[in-house]
Amino acid sequence: MNPLTRAAGTVAAAIVIAGTALLGTRYLAAGVGALVVVAALGWPRLLRVYRRRVSTVIICAAGALSVVAIGAGRGEPYLRYAVAAAAAAVLLALSAEVFFPSPPGRAITSVTGMMTGAMVAVSSGAWVAAARTPGADDLVVAGAACLAFAGVGAIVSVNPQINALCGAVAGVGAGVGMGFVFDSIGWASGILVGAAAAAAVLLVAELGEREPTPRSTMAAIAAGVTPILASGVLVYLGGRLLVG
């Protein structure tokens, strides 16, 4: 997997989240939806799911259901509206394997691959939930910025240990910086946000390095977008704990 392509996907996705969050919740929802589509196009290739088109449709549907449900939901906690999307994703993945069966011996792999991608798509709706939480809109921008810096720091060398250290330092450093930029966060909370963002990026990067190198560019981009989508839950929880 080309680390530059993966890092470019991470940075670009983080910029989309931060930029649309500044414009408003509706724009953020649209940006998250676009990122889900990008991830859905590469995820089946990344996990070598047999029915790629079916998997892409299921992941897109799960992400769309989550974003729409959370965006249209009334009353906190907004993330609870994603439960229905998660249940629908599981049913869709199981039904897809029944109606579009994989070759013998690959059924479990295909179902788990589709479910995993669908759950990542569902968790992306947490970005919208975080933006709708009163006082947590600054946290959304700060979290996206930390993810971008951590993604760049994770590819500075060919040594995994050095990359891990640089990614962690970059993420935490960005968190501290965002804490000074946004008074609602503070530098101490910024450290927590940066550390969580760096952990998400580095874990996905490490798992990606252990997999065979995919030939598809979209697979590498999906690997870069995945930590951005999944980190929405971390940002939402941070908003609930730090902001209320």
DRENDO-1510 file (C-alpha; in Angstrom, 1 decimal, always signed):
<recs>
REC; n; res; u; v; w
REC; 1; MET; +0.0; +0.0; +0.0 .
REC; 2; ASN; +1.4; +3.3; -1.1 .
REC; 3; PRO; +1.8; +5.3; +2.2 .
REC; 4; LEU; +1.8; +8.6; +0.3 .
REC; 5; THR; -1.6; +7.8; -1.3 .
REC; 6; ARG; -3.0; +6.8; +2.1 .
REC; 7; ALA; -1.7; +9.9; +3.8 .
REC; 8; ALA; -3.1; +12.1; +1.0 .
REC; 9; GLY; -6.5; +10.4; +1.5 .
REC; 10; THR; -6.3; +11.1; +5.2 .
REC; 11; VAL; -5.3; +14.8; +4.8 .
REC; 12; ALA; -7.9; +15.4; +2.1 .
REC; 13; ALA; -10.7; +13.8; +4.1 .
REC; 14; ALA; -9.7; +15.8; +7.2 .
REC; 15; ILE; -9.8; +19.0; +5.2 .
REC; 16; VAL; -13.2; +18.2; +3.9 .
REC; 17; ILE; -14.5; +17.6; +7.4 .
REC; 18; ALA; -12.9; +20.8; +8.8 .
REC; 19; GLY; -14.0; +22.9; +5.9 .
REC; 20; THR; -17.6; +21.8; +5.8 .
REC; 21; ALA; -17.9; +21.9; +9.5 .
REC; 22; LEU; -17.1; +25.6; +9.4 .
REC; 23; LEU; -19.8; +26.2; +6.8 .
REC; 24; GLY; -22.5; +24.4; +8.9 .
REC; 25; THR; -24.1; +21.1; +9.8 .
REC; 26; ARG; -25.8; +20.6; +6.4 .
REC; 27; TYR; -22.5; +21.0; +4.6 .
REC; 28; LEU; -20.8; +18.7; +7.0 .
REC; 29; ALA; -23.4; +16.1; +6.4 .
REC; 30; ALA; -22.8; +16.4; +2.7 .
REC; 31; GLY; -19.1; +16.2; +3.1 .
REC; 32; VAL; -19.3; +13.1; +5.3 .
REC; 33; GLY; -21.6; +11.5; +2.7 .
REC; 34; ALA; -19.1; +12.2; -0.1 .
REC; 35; LEU; -16.3; +10.6; +2.0 .
REC; 36; VAL; -18.4; +7.5; +2.6 .
REC; 37; VAL; -18.9; +7.1; -1.1 .
REC; 38; VAL; -15.1; +7.4; -1.7 .
REC; 39; ALA; -14.4; +4.8; +1.1 .
REC; 40; ALA; -17.1; +2.5; -0.2 .
REC; 41; LEU; -15.5; +2.4; -3.7 .
REC; 42; GLY; -12.1; +1.3; -2.3 .
REC; 43; TRP; -13.1; -0.8; +0.8 .
REC; 44; PRO; -14.1; -4.0; -1.1 .
REC; 45; ARG; -10.8; -3.9; -2.9 .
REC; 46; LEU; -8.9; -3.3; +0.4 .
REC; 47; LEU; -10.5; -6.3; +2.1 .
REC; 48; ARG; -10.8; -8.4; -1.1 .
REC; 49; VAL; -14.5; -8.8; -0.8 .
REC; 50; TYR; -15.9; -10.9; -3.7 .
REC; 51; ARG; -19.0; -9.0; -4.6 .
REC; 52; ARG; -17.5; -5.5; -4.8 .
REC; 53; ARG; -20.4; -3.6; -6.3 .
REC; 54; VAL; -22.9; -5.1; -3.8 .
REC; 55; SER; -20.5; -4.2; -1.0 .
REC; 56; THR; -20.1; -0.7; -2.2 .
REC; 57; VAL; -23.9; -0.2; -2.4 .
REC; 58; ILE; -24.4; -1.6; +1.1 .
REC; 59; ILE; -21.6; +0.7; +2.6 .
REC; 60; CYS; -23.1; +3.7; +0.9 .
REC; 61; ALA; -26.6; +2.9; +2.1 .
REC; 62; ALA; -25.4; +2.4; +5.7 .
REC; 63; GLY; -23.5; +5.7; +5.7 .
REC; 64; ALA; -26.5; +7.6; +4.1 .
REC; 65; LEU; -28.9; +6.1; +6.6 .
REC; 66; SER; -26.7; +7.1; +9.5 .
REC; 67; VAL; -26.0; +10.7; +8.3 .
REC; 68; VAL; -29.7; +11.3; +7.5 .
REC; 69; ALA; -31.0; +9.8; +10.7 .
REC; 70; ILE; -28.6; +11.8; +12.9 .
REC; 71; GLY; -29.1; +15.0; +10.9 .
REC; 72; ALA; -32.8; +14.8; +11.1 .
REC; 73; GLY; -33.1; +13.4; +14.7 .
REC; 74; ARG; -34.6; +15.5; +17.4 .
REC; 75; GLY; -33.2; +15.6; +20.9 .
REC; 76; GLU; -29.9; +14.5; +22.3 .
REC; 77; PRO; -28.0; +12.2; +22.3 .
REC; 78; TYR; -28.1; +12.4; +18.6 .
REC; 79; LEU; -25.8; +9.4; +18.1 .
REC; 80; ARG; -28.6; +7.1; +19.2 .
REC; 81; TYR; -30.3; +7.5; +15.8 .
REC; 82; ALA; -27.4; +5.6; +14.2 .
REC; 83; VAL; -28.5; +2.4; +15.9 .
REC; 84; ALA; -31.2; +1.8; +13.3 .
REC; 85; ALA; -28.6; +2.4; +10.5 .
REC; 86; ALA; -26.3; -0.2; +12.1 .
REC; 87; ALA; -29.1; -2.7; +12.3 .
REC; 88; ALA; -30.0; -2.1; +8.7 .
REC; 89; ALA; -26.4; -2.5; +7.7 .
REC; 90; VAL; -26.1; -5.9; +9.4 .
REC; 91; LEU; -29.3; -7.1; +7.7 .
REC; 92; LEU; -28.2; -5.9; +4.3 .
REC; 93; ALA; -24.9; -7.6; +4.6 .
REC; 94; LEU; -26.4; -10.9; +5.5 .
REC; 95; SER; -29.1; -10.6; +2.9 .
REC; 96; ALA; -26.6; -9.7; +0.2 .
REC; 97; GLU; -24.7; -13.0; +0.8 .
REC; 98; VAL; -27.9; -14.9; +0.5 .
REC; 99; PHE; -29.0; -13.4; -2.8 .
REC; 100; PHE; -25.5; -12.7; -4.2 .
REC; 101; PRO; -23.5; -15.7; -2.8 .
REC; 102; SER; -19.7; -15.7; -2.8 .
REC; 103; PRO; -17.7; -18.7; -3.9 .
REC; 104; PRO; -17.5; -21.6; -1.4 .
REC; 105; GLY; -15.2; -20.8; +1.4 .
REC; 106; ARG; -15.5; -17.1; +1.1 .
REC; 107; ALA; -18.9; -16.4; +2.5 .
REC; 108; ILE; -17.8; -15.5; +6.0 .
REC; 109; THR; -15.0; -13.3; +4.7 .
REC; 110; SER; -17.3; -11.4; +2.4 .
REC; 111; VAL; -20.0; -10.9; +5.1 .
REC; 112; THR; -17.5; -9.7; +7.7 .
REC; 113; GLY; -15.8; -7.4; +5.1 .
REC; 114; MET; -19.1; -5.8; +4.2 .
REC; 115; MET; -20.2; -5.5; +7.8 .
REC; 116; THR; -17.0; -3.9; +8.9 .
REC; 117; GLY; -17.1; -1.3; +6.1 .
REC; 118; ALA; -20.8; -0.6; +6.8 .
REC; 119; MET; -20.0; -0.1; +10.5 .
REC; 120; VAL; -17.3; +2.4; +9.6 .
REC; 121; ALA; -19.8; +4.2; +7.4 .
REC; 122; VAL; -22.4; +4.2; +10.2 .
REC; 123; SER; -19.8; +5.7; +12.7 .
REC; 124; SER; -19.1; +8.5; +10.2 .
REC; 125; GLY; -22.5; +10.0; +11.2 .
REC; 126; ALA; -21.0; +10.8; +14.6 .
REC; 127; TRP; -19.3; +13.8; +13.0 .
REC; 128; VAL; -22.8; +15.2; +12.4 .
REC; 129; ALA; -23.8; +14.3; +15.9 .
REC; 130; ALA; -20.8; +16.1; +17.3 .
REC; 131; ALA; -21.5; +19.2; +15.2 .
REC; 132; ARG; -25.0; +19.3; +16.5 .
REC; 133; THR; -23.9; +19.1; +20.1 .
REC; 134; PRO; -24.1; +22.6; +21.6 .
REC; 135; GLY; -20.6; +24.0; +22.0 .
REC; 136; ALA; -18.8; +21.2; +20.3 .
REC; 137; ASP; -18.5; +22.6; +16.8 .
REC; 138; ASP; -15.0; +23.8; +17.5 .
REC; 139; LEU; -14.1; +20.3; +18.6 .
REC; 140; VAL; -15.1; +19.0; +15.2 .
REC; 141; VAL; -12.6; +21.3; +13.4 .
REC; 142; ALA; -9.9; +20.6; +16.0 .
REC; 143; GLY; -10.3; +16.9; +15.7 .
REC; 144; ALA; -10.1; +17.0; +11.9 .
REC; 145; ALA; -7.0; +19.1; +12.0 .
REC; 146; CYS; -5.3; +16.7; +14.4 .
REC; 147; LEU; -6.1; +13.8; +12.1 .
REC; 148; ALA; -4.6; +15.6; +9.2 .
REC; 149; PHE; -1.3; +16.4; +11.0 .
REC; 150; ALA; -1.1; +12.8; +12.4 .
REC; 151; GLY; -1.6; +11.4; +8.9 .
REC; 152; VAL; +1.3; +13.5; +7.6 .
REC; 153; GLY; +3.5; +12.7; +10.5 .
REC; 154; ALA; +2.9; +8.9; +10.0 .
REC; 155; ILE; +4.8; +8.9; +6.6 .
REC; 156; VAL; +7.9; +11.0; +7.3 .
REC; 157; SER; +10.3; +8.0; +6.9 .
REC; 158; VAL; +10.4; +4.3; +6.0 .
REC; 159; ASN; +10.9; +3.3; +9.6 .
REC; 160; PRO; +7.6; +2.3; +11.3 .
REC; 161; GLN; +8.8; +3.2; +14.8 .
REC; 162; ILE; +9.9; +6.7; +13.7 .
REC; 163; ASN; +6.6; +7.2; +11.8 .
REC; 164; ALA; +4.6; +6.2; +14.9 .
REC; 165; LEU; +6.5; +8.6; +17.0 .
REC; 166; CYS; +6.2; +11.5; +14.5 .
REC; 167; GLY; +2.5; +10.8; +14.0 .
REC; 168; ALA; +1.9; +10.8; +17.7 .
REC; 169; VAL; +3.9; +14.0; +18.2 .
REC; 170; ALA; +2.2; +15.7; +15.3 .
REC; 171; GLY; -1.3; +14.7; +16.4 .
REC; 172; VAL; -0.7; +15.8; +20.0 .
REC; 173; GLY; +1.0; +19.0; +18.9 .
REC; 174; ALA; -1.8; +19.9; +16.7 .
REC; 175; GLY; -4.2; +19.2; +19.5 .
REC; 176; VAL; -2.3; +21.6; +21.8 .
REC; 177; GLY; -2.3; +24.2; +19.0 .
REC; 178; MET; -6.1; +23.9; +18.5 .
REC; 179; GLY; -6.5; +24.2; +22.2 .
REC; 180; PHE; -4.9; +27.7; +22.1 .
REC; 181; VAL; -6.9; +28.6; +18.9 .
REC; 182; PHE; -10.3; +27.6; +20.4 .
REC; 183; ASP; -10.9; +28.8; +23.9 .
REC; 184; SER; -13.7; +26.3; +24.3 .
REC; 185; ILE; -11.3; +23.4; +24.1 .
REC; 186; GLY; -8.2; +24.4; +26.0 .
REC; 187; TRP; -4.7; +23.0; +25.7 .
REC; 188; ALA; -5.3; +20.1; +28.1 .
REC; 189; SER; -8.3; +18.9; +26.2 .
REC; 190; GLY; -6.5; +19.5; +23.0 .
REC; 191; ILE; -3.9; +16.9; +24.1 .
REC; 192; LEU; -6.6; +14.3; +24.6 .
REC; 193; VAL; -8.1; +15.1; +21.2 .
REC; 194; GLY; -4.7; +15.0; +19.5 .
REC; 195; ALA; -3.8; +11.7; +21.1 .
REC; 196; ALA; -7.0; +10.1; +20.1 .
REC; 197; ALA; -6.7; +11.3; +16.5 .
REC; 198; ALA; -3.1; +10.1; +16.3 .
REC; 199; ALA; -4.0; +6.7; +17.7 .
REC; 200; ALA; -6.8; +6.2; +15.1 .
REC; 201; VAL; -4.5; +7.1; +12.2 .
REC; 202; LEU; -1.5; +5.0; +13.4 .
REC; 203; LEU; -3.6; +1.9; +14.2 .
REC; 204; VAL; -5.1; +1.9; +10.7 .
REC; 205; ALA; -1.7; +2.6; +9.1 .
REC; 206; GLU; -0.2; -0.3; +11.0 .
REC; 207; LEU; -3.0; -2.7; +10.1 .
REC; 208; GLY; -2.6; -1.6; +6.5 .
REC; 209; GLU; +1.1; -2.4; +6.4 .
REC; 210; ARG; +0.4; -5.9; +7.5 .
REC; 211; GLU; -1.9; -6.5; +4.6 .
REC; 212; PRO; -0.7; -7.4; +1.0 .
REC; 213; THR; -0.2; -4.3; -1.1 .
REC; 214; PRO; -3.4; -3.7; -3.1 .
REC; 215; ARG; -3.1; -2.8; -6.7 .
REC; 216; SER; -6.0; -0.4; -6.6 .
REC; 217; THR; -5.4; +3.2; -5.9 .
REC; 218; MET; -8.9; +3.4; -4.5 .
REC; 219; ALA; -8.0; +0.8; -1.9 .
REC; 220; ALA; -5.2; +3.0; -0.6 .
REC; 221; ILE; -7.4; +6.0; -0.6 .
REC; 222; ALA; -10.1; +4.1; +1.4 .
REC; 223; ALA; -7.4; +3.1; +3.9 .
REC; 224; GLY; -6.6; +6.8; +4.4 .
REC; 225; VAL; -10.3; +7.9; +4.6 .
REC; 226; THR; -11.2; +5.1; +7.1 .
REC; 227; PRO; -9.6; +6.7; +10.2 .
REC; 228; ILE; -11.3; +10.0; +9.5 .
REC; 229; LEU; -14.8; +8.4; +9.2 .
REC; 230; ALA; -14.2; +6.2; +12.3 .
REC; 231; SER; -12.9; +9.0; +14.4 .
REC; 232; GLY; -16.2; +10.8; +14.3 .
REC; 233; VAL; -17.2; +8.6; +17.3 .
REC; 234; LEU; -14.2; +9.7; +19.3 .
REC; 235; VAL; -14.9; +13.4; +18.5 .
REC; 236; TYR; -18.5; +13.0; +19.5 .
REC; 237; LEU; -17.6; +11.3; +22.8 .
REC; 238; GLY; -15.0; +14.0; +23.4 .
REC; 239; GLY; -17.7; +16.6; +22.9 .
REC; 240; ARG; -20.0; +14.9; +25.4 .
REC; 241; LEU; -17.3; +14.6; +28.0 .
REC; 242; LEU; -15.5; +17.9; +27.5 .
REC; 243; VAL; -18.3; +20.1; +26.5 .
REC; 244; GLY; -21.4; +18.4; +27.9 .
</recs>
